[in-house]
């Protein structure tokens, strides 16, 4: 089961660290907020980088959720 990235837009303040740590999946908009390059499903090869991005998000706005949970 693959995890998905979830951005809590009420918590994100657009610092852009997640896009720097996970450029394969995220880019930044003009204000520094993350934008998905594709869907937010994390390929197994990117799980370590995704976990690092989640753990280092200064606003705690990025989470990994199970693929079967679409509501998070």
URWOMO-V918155 format. One record per run of one state. SS is the DSSP state (a for helix, b for strand, c for the rest). FROM is the first residue (numbers start at 0). TO is the last residue. If there is no record, write none. Layout:
ss,from,to
SS,FROM,TO
SS,FROM,TO
//
This chain:
ss,from,to
c,0,1
b,2,6
c,7,15
a,16,20
c,21,24
b,25,27
c,28,32
b,33,35
c,36,39
b,40,40
c,41,42
a,43,55
c,56,60
b,61,65
c,66,71
//
